[in-house]
Amino acid sequence: MNNLQKKIIDIQGKLEKFVLKYQSSEERLSESALKIKSLNEKIKEQDEKIVYLESRIEKLRMAKTLGETGEDPANVRTKINELIRGIDRCIAQLNQ
C-alpha cells in the first residue's frame, strides 16, 4: 500500500467516527427535546393547579369573611356563586 492509500483509509476511519458521534449527538438532542417538552407540560399543569388553588383560597377567605357577618348561609352561598361565575368568566377571557 502506498502512502496515499493509507491516508485515504485513515480519513475514512475518522469520517466514520465523526458520523457515529454526530448520530449519537442527534439522538441526545432528540431525547433532550422530548424531556424539555415534557417538563414544559408539567410546568403548565403546575401553573394551572396554582391558579386553581389560589382561586380556592380566595373563595374560602371570602366565605369566612361573609360567614363572620352573620348573614343567612343561603345568601352567602349565592354571593359566593356570583363571585365564582365572575372568576370563571375572567379565566375564560384569559384563555382566549
C-alpha positions in Angstrom: 0.0 0.0 0.0 1.3 3.3 -0.8 1.2 6.4 1.4 -1.9 7.9 -0.4 -4.0 4.8 0.2 -3.0 4.8 3.9 -4.1 8.4 4.2 -7.4 7.7 2.5 -8.1 4.8 4.8 -7.2 7.0 7.8 -9.6 9.7 6.6 -12.4 7.1 6.1 -11.9 5.8 9.6 -12.0 9.3 11.0 -15.1 10.1 9.0 -16.9 7.0 10.3 -16.1 8.0 13.9 -17.4 11.5 13.1 -20.6 10.2 11.7 -21.1 7.9 14.7 -20.6 10.9 17.1 -22.9 13.0 15.0 -25.7 10.4 15.2 -25.2 10.0 18.9 -25.4 13.8 19.3 -28.6 13.8 17.3 -30.2 11.1 19.5 -29.2 13.0 22.7 -30.6 16.2 21.2 -33.9 14.5 20.3 -34.1 13.0 23.8 -33.4 16.4 25.4 -36.1 18.0 23.2 -38.7 15.4 24.4 -37.6 15.9 28.0 -38.0 19.7 27.6 -41.4 19.3 26.1 -42.5 17.0 29.0 -41.1 19.4 31.6 -42.9 22.4 29.9 -46.2 20.5 30.0 -45.6 19.7 33.7 -44.9 23.4 34.4 -48.1 24.3 32.6 -50.1 21.8 34.7 -48.5 23.1 37.9 -49.3 26.7 36.9 -52.9 25.8 36.3 -53.0 24.0 39.6 -51.6 27.1 41.4 -54.2 29.3 39.8 -56.9 26.9 40.8 -55.6 26.7 44.4 -55.2 30.5 44.7 -58.8 30.8 43.5 -59.9 28.3 46.0 -58.1 30.1 48.8 -59.7 33.4 47.8 -63.1 31.7 47.8 -62.5 30.3 51.3 -61.4 33.7 52.6 -64.5 35.3 51.2 -66.7 32.6 52.7 -65.0 33.0 56.0 -65.4 36.8 55.9 -69.0 36.5 54.7 -69.7 33.9 57.3 -68.5 36.1 60.1 -71.0 38.8 59.2 -73.9 36.6 60.4 -75.7 36.6 57.1 -78.0 33.9 56.0 -76.0 30.9 54.7 -78.2 30.7 51.6 -77.5 34.4 50.9 -73.7 33.9 51.5 -73.8 30.9 49.1 -75.5 33.0 46.4 -72.8 35.7 46.8 -70.1 33.1 46.5 -71.6 31.6 43.4 -71.8 35.0 41.8 -68.1 35.6 42.6 -67.2 32.2 41.2 -69.1 32.9 38.0 -67.2 36.2 37.7 -63.9 34.5 38.2 -64.8 31.8 35.7 -65.7 34.5 33.1 -62.3 36.2 33.8 -60.4 32.9 33.3 -62.4 32.2 30.1 -61.4 35.6 28.8 -57.7 35.0 29.7 -57.7 31.6 27.9 -59.0 33.2 24.6 
